[in-house]
Amino acid sequence: MAQIRDNEWLESSNYSPDDFEAEERMTAEQARRLEEACRRTGQSFDRGMSRDQAERKLAELGRA
């Protein structure tokens, strides 16, 4: 069997490492802060957000 470098499949695809980080689920701390901010502003809380989405939503709600 041929040996494959760890990132060889990544280099030959349309993905970048940043895409994977953006898709990681939000942290427990983000969830806690976001749930509190949503409650404060009367918006619904989505537990399925990625880390990136949660940070953007927190920034948006921080301006509200």
Secondary structure, 3 states (H helix, E strand, C coil): CCCCCCCHHHHCCCCCHHHHHHHCECCHHHHHHHHHHHHHHCCCCCCCCEHHHHHHHHHHHHHC
